[in-house]
Amino acid sequence: MKTHYHNVLKEENTTLGFPNFKYGDGVQKLVASMPDDQALGEWELHTLEDMRWNDNHQSPIKYWSRDIIKSILWLIGHPAYAERQIFAPQPCNNCDTPPKRLYTERHTADWWWETQVRRDTRG
Amino acid sequence: MFRVRDTLVPLIFMSDGTHLSNFAGDKKDWPVYMTIGNLSSKIRQTPSTHSVVMVALLPILIKNLNIPQKWLDEQRQTNQEVLNEVLRRVLQPLTFKQHPSAQSGYYNVLCADVNFRRCKPVLSAWLADCPEYSDLHHLEQHVCVWCECPKNELGHYVHPDK
């Protein structure tokens, strides 16, 4: 059954050169063609040229990966997570008397404080 | 070195070998996932927020079953070298041995609250189960990664105060 959406997509296909939405591949291409700071890195197939498993397995060793830095930028800059992002450590206590220290989140524990703040004061 | 107003980005990695098929060639996958500690745990632990990104698919290591005994040590050594090399290349952007300048490792990032911050990504945690750790660290099977507890006493923890 053809819907109005089909026609819209068809027009966009012809005028704007959009990739085809009939297959998942087209969506992936569209997402990958977004501006750099908004897209996850594309998958790349890498080959270890100078390494072999052993004499019986001579085929080159391959693995897939994507750019870590792009993924980090994507995660930090994503508007959906804006309300729940933390950029500084903050020790946190619960409502008990006497209050007890909470270690449930990454920013309420000690490691972040020691890495970011104590080194600040040391210079 | 961190300066005042720098922001730490703790990276959390997760990896686990995943069994895909039993009778069609023993297919396996070995994905590595990544998320950042700046997100609160409520978001990180909700799968529908898609806050965990898959960053790599590691190569499946050769099985040691069909390998003669005298080549076994060499094969294990090769497996370890391949795994080290792949992980080194994947985590390459976080290491700055070539250019150890003051600016290296820092990125000016547009954060979600429309502020630019000077961020430094740091690998802070690698979550995996016990067999996965022994694969990654190239240890013997069923040995504790963190302490020197003997194999047969795992699970019999006695607190030192008691």
Interface residues (C-beta under 8 A of the other chain):
Chain A: D37 L40 H46 L48 M51 W53 N54 H57 I61 K62 Y63 W64 S65 R66 D67 I68 I69 S71 I72 L73 W74 L75 I76 G77 H78 P79 A80 Y81 A82 R84 Q85 I86 F87 A88 T104 E105 R106 H107 W111 W112 T115 Q116 R119 D120 G123
Chain B: M1 F2 R3 V4 D6 T7 L8 V9 P10 L11 M34 T35 I36 G37 N38 L39 S40 S41 K42 I43 T49 S51 V53 M54 V55 A56 L57 L58 P59 I62 I67 W71 E74 Q75 T78 N79 E81 V82 E85 V86 R89 V90 L91 P93 L94 Y107 V109 L110 C111 A112 D113 R117 C119 P121 V122 S124
